[in-house]
Amino acid sequence: MPQHATVARWSVLIDAQEASGQSVREFAESRGLNPSTLAWWRWKLERTRGRAAERSPFLELVVDEPTGTGVVLLEIRGLGVQVQVTRDTDLAWLREVLEALC
């Protein structure tokens, strides 16, 4: 079974357990599951969901072009990163750099 299918399966089971009002042990036993395995997946998915909720999908990008220098300073706030580029900078390269940073 592909990994994403496994995660999806356990995510559905954990949602069902929470909606059932049963304890992890009661729910697992009623479904023929190992209670320890269900508890582990619950812990694992809570950690994953928590991280996703904490991280914003957006970062603030500040562009500063000092007059006459030809250099553009890109500051990615939240990461504490600054990248200097010129008007001749390869945009494909810049995209790769920004994707790697974010």
C-alpha positions, 0 to 999 in steps of 0.5 A: 500500500503506498505511503499516502494511502496508509496515512489517509487510512489511519487519518480516517480511522482516527477521525472516526475514533474521535467522533465515536466518543470511545477511548482509543482502546475501545475503538481499536478493539471494536475494529480489530486493531491494535490499540498501541498502533492506533495510539501511535498513528494518532500521535504521529498525525497530531504532530503532523497536523500541528506543524502544518497549522503552525506554519504559514504558507506565506512569507513576506518578501521585501524588495529594496533597490538602492538608486543607481547600484543596479543591485536588487536586495530581496529580503525574506522576512521570517527566514532572516535571509537576504538575496542580492540580484541584478536585473540580469539574474537568471530567473530560473536560478532565482526561483530554485534558490527561493524554493530551496529557502522556503 
